[in-house]
Amino acid sequence: MVLDLKNIFAAENSELQINYEYDMSGVDVSGVFPLKNPVAAKGRISNRASVVSLEMEIRYLYSSVCDRCGKDTDREFCLNIDKILAPSIEGEDSDTIVVIPGMKLDLDEFIYSEVILSLPTKFLCQESCKGICPKCGKDLNEGECGCDFKEIDPRLAKLAELLEK
């Protein structure tokens, strides 16, 4: 969806409400499609004192397997966006200023960029996920497995025998 913002840039104290859902279910992230539900964007674009700003909340549900324990997990993420919109910019680029060529904002492209940049690099079912036992494969979030981790490397077994004497 492309928003024509000429009226917002031209009229001080003008405002445009945004309530939009964007389907990103076809987006491949490391071989999976974790964004099964539409991404919801709510906010407004306003012109106050000739400064056009975008305030938006983007919510999405991320469905994937935990990188530590392998459980299927759904987590909701919320992004709060606060940007200044400008038809052009002189000088250095800024993270807070978004250039809007022709005073038209491609909302799909903007949401896509913000969501992709916010995706977790390591996805966990919970921050305190303990993962799985490297020996038996038991989920350590459900309790200890009882595996003995005091095994001696066979290359050092002779040294262990010396310690026993």
ZIBELVEN-V145087 format. One record per pair of residues at least 6 apart in sequence whose C-alpha atoms are under 8 Angstrom apart, sorted by the first residue. I is the first residue (numbers start at 0). GAP is how many residues later the second one is. D is the distance in Angstrom with one decimal. If there is no record, write none. Layout:
{{I | GAP | D} {I | GAP | D}}
This chain:
{{0 | 105 | 6.0} {0 | 106 | 5.6} {0 | 107 | 5.9} {1 | 102 | 6.4} {1 | 103 | 5.5} {1 | 104 | 4.3} {1 | 105 | 5.8} {1 | 106 | 7.6} {2 | 101 | 5.5} {2 | 102 | 5.1} {2 | 103 | 6.3} {2 | 104 | 6.9} {3 | 99 | 6.3} {3 | 100 | 4.6} {3 | 101 | 6.6} {4 | 98 | 5.3} {4 | 99 | 5.7} {4 | 100 | 7.2} {5 | 97 | 5.7} {5 | 98 | 7.6} {6 | 7 | 7.9} {7 | 6 | 5.6} {7 | 7 | 6.5} {7 | 8 | 7.5} {7 | 37 | 7.8} {7 | 38 | 6.8} {7 | 39 | 6.1} {7 | 44 | 7.4} {8 | 38 | 6.6} {8 | 41 | 7.4} {8 | 43 | 6.6} {8 | 94 | 7.8} {10 | 36 | 7.2} {11 | 35 | 5.3} {11 | 36 | 6.0} {11 | 37 | 6.4} {11 | 38 | 5.9} {12 | 33 | 6.9} {12 | 34 | 5.2} {12 | 35 | 5.2} {12 | 36 | 7.4} {13 | 32 | 5.8} {13 | 33 | 5.4} {13 | 34 | 7.6} {14 | 29 | 6.8} {14 | 30 | 5.6} {14 | 31 | 4.2} {14 | 32 | 6.4} {15 | 28 | 5.5} {15 | 29 | 5.1} {15 | 30 | 6.3} {16 | 25 | 7.8} {16 | 26 | 6.0} {16 | 27 | 4.4} {16 | 28 | 6.6} {17 | 23 | 7.1} {17 | 24 | 5.3} {17 | 25 | 5.0} {17 | 26 | 5.3} {17 | 27 | 7.7} {18 | 21 | 7.6} {18 | 22 | 5.9} {18 | 23 | 4.5} {18 | 24 | 6.7} {19 | 20 | 6.0} {19 | 21 | 5.2} {19 | 22 | 6.4} {20 | 17 | 5.7} {20 | 18 | 5.4} {20 | 19 | 4.5} {20 | 20 | 6.1} {21 | 16 | 5.3} {21 | 17 | 5.1} {21 | 18 | 6.6} {21 | 19 | 7.9} {21 | 86 | 6.7} {21 | 89 | 7.9} {22 | 14 | 7.0} {22 | 15 | 4.4} {22 | 16 | 6.2} {23 | 11 | 5.9} {23 | 12 | 7.2} {23 | 13 | 7.6} {23 | 14 | 6.3} {23 | 15 | 6.9} {23 | 88 | 7.8} {24 | 8 | 6.3} {24 | 9 | 7.2} {24 | 10 | 5.0} {24 | 11 | 4.7} {24 | 12 | 6.7} {24 | 13 | 7.2} {25 | 7 | 6.4} {25 | 9 | 7.9} {26 | 6 | 5.9} {26 | 7 | 7.9} {26 | 8 | 7.3} {27 | 6 | 7.7} {31 | 32 | 7.7} {33 | 28 | 5.3} {33 | 29 | 4.7} {33 | 30 | 5.6} {34 | 25 | 7.3} {34 | 26 | 6.3} {34 | 27 | 5.4} {34 | 28 | 6.5} {35 | 25 | 7.5} {35 | 26 | 7.6} {35 | 27 | 7.3} {36 | 23 | 7.3} {36 | 24 | 6.5} {37 | 22 | 7.1} {38 | 19 | 6.9} {38 | 20 | 5.9} {38 | 21 | 4.8} {38 | 22 | 7.6} {39 | 18 | 5.7} {39 | 19 | 5.2} {39 | 20 | 6.5} {40 | 15 | 6.6} {40 | 16 | 5.7} {40 | 17 | 4.5} {40 | 18 | 6.5} {40 | 70 | 7.9} {41 | 14 | 5.6} {41 | 15 | 5.4} {41 | 16 | 6.6} {42 | 11 | 7.5} {42 | 12 | 5.5} {42 | 13 | 4.0} {42 | 14 | 6.1} {43 | 10 | 5.9} {43 | 11 | 5.5} {43 | 12 | 6.4} {44 | 7 | 6.9} {44 | 8 | 5.6} {44 | 9 | 4.5} {44 | 10 | 6.5} {45 | 6 | 5.5} {45 | 7 | 5.5} {45 | 8 | 6.7} {46 | 6 | 6.5} {50 | 33 | 7.2} {50 | 34 | 7.8} {51 | 32 | 5.9} {51 | 33 | 5.4} {51 | 34 | 7.1} {52 | 29 | 7.3} {52 | 30 | 5.7} {52 | 31 | 4.3} {52 | 32 | 5.6} {53 | 27 | 7.3} {53 | 28 | 5.7} {53 | 29 | 5.1} {53 | 30 | 6.1} {53 | 31 | 6.8} {54 | 25 | 7.5} {54 | 26 | 5.6} {54 | 27 | 4.7} {54 | 28 | 6.6} {55 | 24 | 5.9} {55 | 25 | 5.0} {55 | 26 | 6.6} {56 | 21 | 6.8} {56 | 22 | 5.6} {56 | 23 | 4.7} {56 | 24 | 6.1} {57 | 20 | 5.6} {57 | 21 | 5.0} {57 | 22 | 6.5} {57 | 23 | 7.7} {57 | 53 | 7.8} {58 | 17 | 7.0} {58 | 18 | 5.7} {58 | 19 | 4.5} {58 | 20 | 6.4} {59 | 16 | 5.7} {59 | 17 | 5.5} {59 | 18 | 6.7} {60 | 13 | 6.5} {60 | 14 | 5.7} {60 | 15 | 4.4} {60 | 16 | 6.3} {61 | 12 | 5.6} {61 | 13 | 5.3} {61 | 14 | 6.1} {61 | 15 | 7.3} {62 | 9 | 7.2} {62 | 10 | 5.7} {62 | 11 | 4.4} {62 | 12 | 6.6} {63 | 8 | 5.7} {63 | 9 | 5.6} {63 | 10 | 6.6} {63 | 59 | 7.7} {64 | 6 | 5.2} {64 | 7 | 4.3} {64 | 8 | 5.7} {64 | 58 | 7.5} {64 | 59 | 7.8} {64 | 60 | 7.7} {65 | 6 | 6.4} {65 | 7 | 6.4} {65 | 57 | 5.6} {65 | 58 | 4.6} {65 | 59 | 5.2} {66 | 55 | 6.5} {66 | 56 | 5.7} {66 | 57 | 5.8} {67 | 56 | 6.7} {67 | 61 | 6.9} {67 | 62 | 7.1} {67 | 63 | 4.3} {67 | 64 | 6.9} {68 | 60 | 7.3} {68 | 61 | 7.3} {68 | 62 | 4.1} {68 | 63 | 5.3} {68 | 70 | 6.3} {69 | 61 | 7.9} {70 | 54 | 7.2} {71 | 53 | 8.0} {72 | 52 | 5.7} {73 | 51 | 7.8} {74 | 50 | 7.8} {78 | 39 | 8.0} {81 | 14 | 7.3} {82 | 13 | 4.9} {82 | 14 | 5.7} {82 | 15 | 6.7} {83 | 12 | 6.0} {83 | 13 | 4.7} {83 | 14 | 6.1} {84 | 12 | 5.8} {84 | 13 | 5.0} {84 | 14 | 6.0} {84 | 15 | 6.5} {85 | 11 | 6.9} {85 | 12 | 6.2} {85 | 13 | 5.0} {85 | 14 | 5.7} {85 | 17 | 7.9} {86 | 12 | 5.5} {86 | 13 | 4.7} {86 | 14 | 5.4} {86 | 15 | 6.6} {86 | 16 | 5.6} {87 | 11 | 5.5} {87 | 12 | 6.8} {87 | 13 | 6.8} {88 | 10 | 6.8} {128 | 12 | 6.4} {129 | 9 | 7.8} {129 | 10 | 5.6} {129 | 11 | 5.6} {130 | 8 | 6.2} {130 | 9 | 5.8} {130 | 10 | 6.8} {131 | 6 | 5.4} {131 | 7 | 4.5} {131 | 8 | 5.3} {131 | 9 | 7.9} {132 | 6 | 6.7} {132 | 7 | 6.5} {132 | 12 | 7.3} {134 | 12 | 7.1} {135 | 9 | 7.8} {135 | 11 | 7.4} {137 | 7 | 6.3} {151 | 8 | 7.8}}
